[in-house]
């Protein structure tokens, strides 16, 4: 006879409610872990998407994500002719507000040169950009569908394809357009503002530029040597892919990442205390039954097994319920929630350790119980 399961069946409704409550707590813990991972994943999504080896930006900046960077478009030709460069492409980034279906969309516009690095790596629905103007590929998070049109600036663009996981550090979903369209969107003025400029006799209102040039090196080429060569040009700076990712994590999202990490640590501590209190309280409520077991000659290992098994069943049930709930609702979060198997198993390990520690406190109290208390009223 398994005394732990028999005791659970005796108070099944209460035990199930306790497990469900613990499961909700684990859902919150897992969601915070997923939000933390999602924050970092979102920040790195755009920089990883082009699969670049080298980022060429404006001298004195850490752009194009940490700081504004503006370099001439002709830089792409100069970089592509450098020894060891397999291909290079110019790229632009900008945030815009657009209206669609009566709602306001905040979009992260990525302009790239079709046929060169910088565009979406994989299309999950539809096709890539096939014309020079007025087509775009959007992330699914935008809510746009293939075949729909959306107004960006003064022109309407047709959605020809969809991608997944393309967004900036702020969680704004990305749309890809051609570099020529992106540069026009960057420099064009509202008609009223354009008339004002014309009245003032202004010839040029803005000068177009690109944010960066990305390069992929040939097999066997030395990336460090290439970046060192580019840095010798006084008006340009170069960053490797690893350096660009480090800048994003340590600078752009560092404050938010540390804040969420601190909150997660507090939440884990609170969860550990709650689990320990639940298990200890369950043990204290059974002291009379434990005294009865001692009175009839039950060995200590039977009592210890009762307490430890119930604690582990409670912890495992709460962990399982929490995992099922977060996997069910994670796609409805405004920001991406990323749960890795390592995170789930790490939480399982923490719960296991807390359950063992808390049951140890319960075992200590149970071992001190006088069998004679079973005869009391």
Buried (B, 14 or more C-beta within 10 A) or exposed (E): EEBBEEBBEEBEEEBEEBBBBBBBBBBBBBBBBBBBBBBBBBBBBBBBBBEBBBBBBBBEBBBBBBBEBBBBBEBBEBBBEBEBBEBBBBBBBBEBEBEBEEEEBBBBBBBBBBEBBBBBEEBEBBEBBEEEEBBBBBBBBBEBEBEBBBEBBEBEBBBBBBBBBBBBBBBBBBBBBBBBBBBBBBBBBEEEEBEEBEEEEEEEBEEBBBBBBBBBBEEEBEBEEBBEBBBEBEEBBBBBBEBBBEBBBEBBBEEBBEEBBEEBEEBBEEBBEBBBEBBBEBBEEBBEBBBBBBBEEBEEEBBBBBBBBBBBBBBBBBBBBBBEBBBEEBEEEEBBBBBEEEBBEEBBEBBBEBBBBBBBBBBEBBEEBEBEBBEEE
